[in-house]
Each structure stands twice: as structure tokens, then as C-alpha cells.
Amino acid sequence: MKKKILYIITKGNFGGAQRYVFDLASNISKEDFDVSVAMGEGTSLSEKLKEKNIRTLSIPALKRDVNIFSDISAFLALYSLIQQERPDIVHLNSSKAGLLGALAVRILNLLKTNDFKLKTIFTGHGWAFNEDRSLLSKAVLASLHTITILLSHKTIAVSKKIAEQISKFPFVKNKIILIHNGTGSIVFLEKEAARKEIASTIRAPLWIGTTSELHTTKGLDFLIKAFGSVSTAHPEAELVIIGEGHERKKLEALIEEKNLTAKVHLVGFKADAARLLKAFDIFTLTSRSEGLPYSILEAGLAELPVIASRVGGIPEVIEQKRNGVLVEVGNIADIEYSLLELLSNEMKRMTLGKALKADVEEKFSFQQMLEETVELY
């Protein structure tokens, strides 16, 4: 008899957590599992799941921002949905869905008969207390994360760093299991074809690039500031940022302030952006905080040299100067120096890219991630 899995996630856009849910839901054995996915605001994830004939459920009240009235509505909607669906496993993703969903399952398990016992899995893609917030906000968020883990049967940490950070809190260590994010094979467009699809008007021979939501957490302001002097030293290089988000206007203002409008390109959202990665000569991810980002795994499969912040699970993928370059968070001079070094050394770029590809294929495969997750189910 098939086990029924209900995946729940707060936002229905298509960031890293949504990619994780999509990959699991669309690749897990349909002979062994009956899968459906519930989500709040946003439609990109739902559209991609429907293409795979996976059932989706909408929870309009489930939103990322805190609002006591919509949060109560979201909890009641989740409670009703889980009661109606009667899954064997509820796999929760993202902070809001995690807390409200775990609470709903715990209450249902307490109130219902023995034939209604649900298993709750929560995946910690990253912790909100790592973001730039007040000490009081961080303390509250850490407490809420701890409650979510205590209410859940098991919590998947996508990196060792994520596991270590939360294991410091009381009573949660034995509930944490490490399952690294993994990525499968990608059919990449060749360099020139990818460049034409991204922006045929960019003629620069060297592209520094990233695929990233335009969000404060992603540290794109650090990258743009560092690129200012890099552009002067290497006029043949331009910066290309694939992605969309609410920070667009701030980033556009920064680009204009630095007189980089002809050199820095915000090209917007691109569907299946990973297949375009060979357009770049150097990949960057200068984030303020991360869990274990898919983007550097994908860049590795594309054999790109990566410059990334020493944060979250990134050092578990990037080993300094062997398969990539690590920079300190917010250190403009560090980013600048690393870009200059790689722009000036094509052989170094090739060596780092090849080493990263080999490591990603060996240690961060999607198949391994899927098998370990199914074993946990």
C-alpha cells in the first residue's frame, strides 16, 4: 500500500526551498508514494508541479510576513487540510509552514484515534536568526525554530552548519539528521547560445555572473560595490545577474550611483536558469547567510570557478583555493581581490571549475539526497 506524503511550504515562488520540494515530489517513486504539495502565496512552484502531474493545494492565508490574523487563518486552514488529506507523512518546509504545520499535526495526533498517527518531517533550509536582526528578534526566532523541531518527529538539516547551529538549543540534538542538498544532471546550453538567451546585447568577452533572488540576504550589494574597481582594471568584463525580487530598485540605484549602468546587467527572471550557467566565466554568491545553496552545486556541474561567502554550508562544498574561492561576508576588498585574481588567470579558473564539478558529482548528488530522505520516511 502506498504511503501518502503531503509536502507543505510557505511560498509558492521558485527559490531554493521550493526547488527542494519540487525535486523530491517529482522524483520520488510513484509506485511507493502518493504525493501532493500544499503552498501559500506564489504560483511558479504550482505551475512546475502541474507539468509533472503532481497534485497541488493552495493555502491563500499562508504568507511569509507575520500577521496574527492571517497566521490564525493559515493554521486553521492547515489543520483542516491535514485532517481531510490524512497523509502518512507531512513534510514541512520553511519557518512559517514548519511551525504552524507541526502544531496542527501534533494537535491532530493528540485528538484523534490510534489509526490517525501522522509523522512530521521538517527541513531546515536555513535559520532566520542568522539574518541581520535585533538580538530580541533573533532570540524569539531561535525559540520558534526550537519549538518547531520539538513538535516534529525529525528535522532534516541541509548542511552540517545548519545542524550545528540549532543543536546548541535544548532537547533538539537527537531530532536532527543531516542530509545534504543534492543536484542531478543538467543539460546546459553552450556558452554562446546561453549568452544569446540571457541578453544578446551584452558583447563583453568575460562574464561574471550569478543566479539569485534580488534579496538582501544574497549580498548582491557587496558584489556590485566590489565590481566597481574590478571593471576599471578589466574593462573587458561585465557583471550579469539573473533573478528577480523586491530589492531591484535599490540595486538599480546602487548601480547608477557607482556609474556602472553599462557594465552591470539585471536581466530578470529566467526559467530553468541553471541551464544557462555556461554563459558565465566566473560564478559568484556573496550572500549574507545561506543553508546549502543549489546555485553553487549547479555552477560546479557547469565547471565554473566559484567565489562565495564563507557562510552556512558553503564551506562544506567549497574548499579554499582547491575547488573555489571563499570570501568573508561583506568584505568588499576580499571579493574584489578574488575577482581580479580569477579574471587574470584563465588556467586557475579552469582548474577550480573541474575540481568543483568532480566534488559535486561525488558528494552532492540528488540520488543520494533522495535515497537518504526516502529512508527517513
LINTA-V237210 format. One record per helix or strand of 3 or more residues. SS is the DSSP state (helix for helix, strand for strand). FROM is the first residue (numbers start at 1). LEN is the number of residues. If there is no record, write none. Layout:
((SS FROM LEN) (SS FROM LEN))
This chain:
((strand 3 7) (helix 16 12) (strand 33 7) (helix 44 8) (strand 55 4) (helix 68 18) (strand 89 5) (helix 95 17) (strand 119 6) (helix 128 3) (helix 135 17) (strand 154 4) (helix 160 8) (helix 173 3) (strand 176 3) (helix 191 9) (strand 206 6) (helix 216 3) (helix 220 14) (strand 237 7) (helix 248 10) (strand 264 5) (helix 273 7) (strand 282 4) (helix 294 8) (strand 305 5) (helix 314 3) (strand 324 4) (helix 332 12) (helix 346 18) (helix 366 11))
